[in-house]
Amino acid sequence: GMIFNTVTDELYDGAKGIRVVPCYYKLEYIEWQDRDKGASAPVNVYPADSDIMGKTTRGDDGKDRLENGNYVEETASHYVLIIEADKTSTALITMKSTQRKKSKKWNSMMNLMQIPKKDGKGFFRPAPFTQLYRLKTVLEKNNLGSWYGWEITSEGTCESQSLVERAAKFRQSVM
């Protein structure tokens, strides 16, 4: 249940989790060859508005297969700032397969967030990069096995203007 940053080789306690600021979200469809058939890199990456899923059929293994035998995975990419006591770093969290539900839930949390206006008349939806979330890992299982997945909770609004500015800058660079 540990969280591993493959870029920095840092390891985080999954039960304690990490604090993050979501900066950018991107949905893509990624085409892969089976592990025993070729390279471990994606064969192709399709944008969210692609019709590629209409060209697949569900294989016996539960994967969405193209005529060429490759499979396509719907993949959510969340670009975040990881907030630690002594530093802030950028990261990419990808969610596919069973974790797509978690990604959708997180996006819903962000889209439903409302903060009262200063004048007391109504509410507004803040930009996601102004909000803090904690991501932990929890044990999940089904009839095929067990794995660790994400648990996402809101921790309120970012505490500093400089953090919001850094998040906005990272968002712009990713876009």
N, C-alpha and C positions, 0 to 999 in steps of 0.2 A: 503493500500500500504506500510505498514511498513515492515522492514526486521527483523526477529526474530531469534536469535541464541538460539536453544533449549538446547544447552549444558551449555552456560554461562548465559542464561536468559537476554542477552543484546538485546536492541531494537534499530534499526537504522532507520533514516528517509529515506523512500523509494525514495522520490523525489530527495534527495541529493545523495543517494546511498552509496556504500562502494567501497573502493579501494582494489583490490585483485591482488595477484600474483598466477597464476595457476601453481600447482606443479605436479599434476597427474590426469589422466583421466581414467575412467573405465566404460565400458558398460556391463550391466547385464540384464537378464530377470528375473523378480521377480514374483513368483506365490503367489497369495493371495486367501483367502476365502472371500466371501462377509461379510460385517460387521456384519450382523445379524446371521451368521452361525458359528462363532468361534472366536478364538483369533485374536488380532490385529497385531500379528507378521507374517512375511512372512512364507508361507508353505515350499517354496524351493527357492533357488537362483541358476540360471543357468548362465554359462559364455557366453560371446559374441559369441563364436563359436558353441554354442549348436544348435541343430535342433528343439528345443522345439516349436518355433513358427509354424513350419510345422505340429505340432500336435494340433493346435488350429483351431477353427472356430469362425467367428465373430458373437457374440450374438446380440439379439435384442437391448440390451443396448449399443452396439458399442464396447464392450470389447472382447478381444481375449480369448475365453473360451476353457478349456480342457474338455475331456469327463467326468471328475469327477465333473464338475461344477465350479471349480476354474478358476480364470482369470490370465493372464500373462501380465505384463507391462514391456515394454522396458524402462529401467531406466539408465540415464547417471549420473555418480557420478564425480563431479569435486572437487578435494581436493585442497584447496587454503590457502594462508596466507591472513588474513585481515590486511591491513596496516592502522593504525590510527596515529595521531600526537604523541601520548604518548606511544603507545604499538603496538605489532604485535602478532596476535593469529592465530591458525590453525582452519580450519572449513571445513565442507563437504557441498557442494551444490548439491542437487539431482534435476534432471530435467527429468520429464516424461510427458506423455500425450501431451498437447499443447506446453509445453516448450521444447520438443525434437528438434523442429526446431531451437530454440534459441541455444541449445547446439551444434547442427550441424554447425550453423552459427559461433559460437565462435570458434569451432575447425577449421573451414575453415579460419577464421581470423588469428589464430595462425600458421596454415600451410602455408598460403600465405605471411606471414611477411617476408620481406627481408631487410637487412641492408647492406649498401655499405661496401666493404672490406677496410681496412685501406690503402692498397696500391692503391686504386682507381680502381682496375681491377676486376669488377664484384661485385656480392652480395653473401651473405650467409644467411641461415635461422637460426635465433637464437633459442636457447632452450626456450620453453614457460615460464619456471620459471625465465627468465631474463626480462620478460615484465610485465607491469602494465595495469590493466583494471579497469574500473568503471562499477559496476553493479547497476542499478536503477530499480525501479518497475514502470510499466506503466499499465493503465487500458486497458483491452482487453475485447472483447465481441463477441459473435456469437448468433445464434438463440436460443441456450440453456441457455444463461445467460451471466454474466460478472464476471471477476476475475482480479487479478493483476498478471502480468507476468514480465519477465526479459527484460531489455534493456541493451545491452553490448556494450561499446565503449573502444577503445584502448587509453591508456594514455602514451604510449611510453615505454622506457627502464627503468628498476630499477635504482634508483639513487645511490645505494651503493653496494659495493662488499659484505659487511656483510649480506645484505638482500638477495642477490643472493645465498650466501653460506647457509643461513638458509633455503631458499626455496629448494635448492638441497638436503639438509639433510632431510627435511620433505618428499620430493619425495622418497628418498631412504627408509625411514622408512615405508611409505605406500606400496611401492612395495614389 
